Amino acid sequence: MSPALSYHDDPVLNPLTPWDRPPIKNVFCIYGIDSRTEVGYYFAPSGKPYPDNWITTDVIYELEGSLYSRSGNLVEGNPGAASGDDTVPYNSLSLCKNWLGPKVNITRAPQSEHDGSDVQVDLNVEHQHEEDIVPNMTRSPRVKYITYYEDSESIPGRRTAVWELDKASHRNIVRSPALMRELWLQMWHDIHPGAKSKFVTKAKRGPLRDEDCYWDYGKARCSWSEYCEYRYLFGDVHLGQSCRLKNSSADALLNYL
């Protein structure tokens, strides 16, 4: 039996049909967007015998909602709302948006720590099954964002979230400090008995560890003065190492329930 046929009746992965939502309670679909990603090729006969009888004459890339050739020329076509993660095209990555419920909360927030001033929210967006959701939100050109699509009204017994990380590479996304922070916060939120919502709040992201505090040379003090303070300990070799949380991490986490 071939590998493809061995999955023919698998309820989770059938490679011969578009994927339905896996039959599990929680699905978090996370991927990078807006990197240059190969989506097409031009071929021509080489005049050589098989298997070298075709050569690649040009490559088509998607980049931030447009299509370009390898030489940099704009190409007509139907690009996605964004581009892929430098390996997988956006239309394939975003397939899991089909699995979201009939109403979706969309939040766009900076990947770095932030005070909430650059957070955009669109609540209870109507979602038609098997259609993409494209938020009407702005971007600062110097900021990398995470755009969260999370069920406001879920499919019964299911919870689905889609997170899109600007410029996160397919190969290196698991090394993203922002992604690791968000996953950790969501898992902590899910097991906390005081959690009041299905998803962790995105309103702000302050320091959670001493390592997240640093020295602000422009203001001559520790950054995030609401959370961090200058507290020298023997062995510190520069100002940033002496910036530490005012309270424990447990106290800081209470802001995210």
C-alpha positions in Angstrom: 0.0 0.0 0.0 1.4 3.4 -0.9 1.9 6.1 1.8 -0.9 8.2 0.3 -3.4 5.4 0.3 -2.5 4.4 3.8 -4.1 7.8 4.9 -7.1 7.5 2.7 -9.6 7.1 5.5 -7.7 9.0 8.2 -10.1 11.5 9.9 -7.2 13.9 10.6 -5.2 13.9 7.4 -6.5 12.8 4.0 -3.9 14.0 1.4 -6.4 13.5 -1.4 -8.9 16.1 -0.3 -8.9 19.7 1.2 -8.2 19.4 4.9 -11.2 19.7 7.2 -10.6 20.9 10.7 -8.9 18.1 12.8 -11.5 16.5 15.2 -9.8 17.8 18.3 -10.9 20.4 20.9 -8.2 23.0 20.4 -6.4 24.1 17.2 -3.8 26.8 17.0 -2.5 27.4 13.5 0.6 29.6 13.6 2.7 30.7 10.6 4.8 33.5 9.2 3.8 35.9 6.5 5.1 38.6 4.1 8.4 37.0 3.2 9.4 36.4 -0.4 8.1 32.9 -1.4 8.3 30.9 -4.6 4.8 30.2 -6.1 5.4 29.4 -9.8 7.9 28.6 -12.5 8.5 29.0 -16.2 10.0 26.0 -18.0 11.4 25.5 -21.5 12.7 22.5 -23.4 16.5 22.0 -23.0 17.1 19.8 -26.0 18.6 17.2 -23.7 17.3 13.7 -23.1 15.2 12.8 -20.0 15.5 13.6 -17.1 17.2 16.8 -18.2 14.8 17.7 -21.0 13.3 20.7 -19.2 15.0 23.8 -17.7 13.7 26.5 -15.4 13.8 29.8 -17.2 12.1 32.0 -14.5 10.7 31.8 -11.0 7.6 33.7 -9.7 7.6 35.0 -6.2 4.8 36.4 -4.0 5.8 39.3 -1.7 3.4 41.3 0.4 0.4 40.8 -1.9 2.1 41.1 -5.3 3.7 38.7 -7.7 7.3 39.3 -9.1 9.6 37.4 -11.4 13.1 36.5 -10.5 14.3 39.5 -12.4 12.1 41.8 -10.4 9.3 42.5 -12.9 5.7 42.7 -11.7 3.7 39.6 -12.9 -0.1 39.5 -13.4 -2.0 36.9 -11.4 -4.0 36.3 -8.3 -1.7 36.8 -5.3 -3.0 36.2 -1.8 -3.7 39.0 0.7 -0.2 38.5 2.0 2.8 36.4 1.0 4.1 33.2 2.5 6.8 32.3 5.0 9.7 32.0 2.4 8.8 28.3 1.9 5.0 27.8 1.8 2.7 30.1 -0.2 0.2 32.2 1.7 -2.9 30.5 0.2 -1.7 27.2 1.6 -0.7 28.5 5.0 -4.0 30.4 5.5 -6.2 27.4 4.7 -6.7 26.9 8.4 -8.7 30.1 8.5 -11.5 28.1 7.1 -11.7 26.3 10.4 -12.6 29.4 12.4 -16.0 29.8 13.8 -18.9 31.9 12.5 -17.7 35.0 14.4 -14.0 35.9 14.9 -12.1 38.5 17.0 -9.1 39.9 15.1 -6.3 41.6 17.0 -3.1 43.1 15.5 -0.3 43.9 18.0 3.4 44.4 17.9 5.6 41.4 18.4 7.8 43.1 20.9 6.8 44.2 24.3 4.3 47.1 24.1 2.0 49.3 26.1 -1.1 48.8 24.0 -1.0 52.0 22.1 -0.5 50.2 18.8 -3.0 47.4 19.2 -5.9 47.2 16.8 -9.0 45.2 17.5 -12.0 44.2 15.4 -14.6 42.1 17.3 -17.2 39.7 16.2 -16.2 39.7 12.5 -18.6 37.6 10.4 -16.8 34.6 8.9 -18.2 32.7 6.0 -17.1 29.1 6.0 -14.2 28.3 3.6 -13.5 32.0 3.0 -10.4 34.0 4.0 -10.6 36.8 6.4 -8.6 40.0 5.5 -8.5 42.6 8.3 -8.9 46.3 7.6 -6.0 47.3 9.7 -3.0 49.5 9.4 0.7 48.8 9.7 3.7 50.9 10.8 6.5 50.1 8.3 9.0 49.7 11.0 7.0 47.4 13.3 6.6 43.6 13.0 3.1 42.5 14.1 1.2 39.4 15.1 -2.3 39.3 13.8 -4.5 37.0 15.9 -7.7 35.5 14.5 -9.6 33.8 17.4 -13.0 32.4 17.7 -15.5 34.8 19.2 -18.3 32.3 18.5 -16.9 28.8 18.2 -18.0 25.7 16.5 -19.6 23.7 19.3 -17.0 21.8 21.3 -14.1 23.4 19.4 -11.7 26.4 19.9 -9.7 27.6 16.9 -7.1 30.3 16.6 -4.9 31.5 13.7 -1.8 33.6 14.4 0.1 35.3 11.6 3.6 36.6 12.4 5.1 39.2 10.2 8.4 38.2 8.5 8.7 34.9 10.5 10.7 32.4 8.5 9.4 28.9 7.9 12.6 27.4 9.2 13.2 29.7 12.2 9.7 30.5 13.5 10.1 28.1 16.5 13.1 30.3 17.5 10.9 33.4 17.6 11.0 34.9 21.2 7.6 36.6 20.5 6.0 33.2 19.5 7.5 31.4 22.5 6.1 34.1 24.8 2.7 34.0 23.3 2.5 30.2 23.4 3.7 30.2 27.0 1.2 32.9 28.0 -1.7 31.0 26.3 -0.8 27.7 28.0 -0.5 29.4 31.4 -3.9 31.2 30.8 -5.5 27.9 29.9 -4.5 26.1 33.1 -5.2 29.0 35.5 -8.4 28.7 37.5 -9.0 32.4 37.4 -9.1 32.7 33.6 -12.3 34.5 32.4 -11.9 34.3 28.6 -11.0 31.7 26.0 -7.8 33.4 24.9 -5.2 35.4 26.7 -5.6 39.2 26.5 -3.5 41.0 23.9 -4.0 44.5 25.4 -0.4 44.9 26.3 2.8 42.9 26.7 5.1 43.9 29.5 8.3 42.2 30.8 7.7 38.8 32.4 11.3 38.0 33.4 14.3 39.9 34.7 15.9 39.3 31.3 13.1 41.3 29.7 14.2 44.4 31.5 16.9 46.6 30.0 18.6 49.9 30.5 17.1 52.8 28.5 20.1 55.1 27.8 17.9 57.8 26.4 16.0 58.2 29.7 18.9 57.1 31.9 16.8 54.5 33.7 15.5 51.0 33.4 12.9 50.6 30.6 9.4 49.7 31.5 9.5 51.6 34.8 6.1 50.3 35.7 7.5 46.8 35.9 11.3 47.2 36.2 13.7 48.8 38.6 17.4 49.3 39.0 18.6 46.8 41.5 22.3 46.0 41.4 23.4 42.5 42.5 27.0 41.4 42.9 28.3 40.1 39.5 26.4 42.5 37.3 28.8 43.9 34.7 26.6 46.4 32.9 23.5 48.6 33.6 21.1 46.4 31.8 21.9 43.4 34.0 20.9 45.4 37.1 17.4 46.1 35.7 15.1 43.6 37.3 11.3 43.1 37.8 9.9 45.0 40.7 7.6 42.1 41.6 7.7 38.4 40.9 6.8 36.9 37.6 3.7 35.4 39.2 2.4 38.9 40.1 3.2 40.2 36.5 1.3 37.3 35.0 -2.0 38.3 36.7 -2.3 41.1 34.1 -3.0 38.5 31.5 -6.0 36.7 32.9 
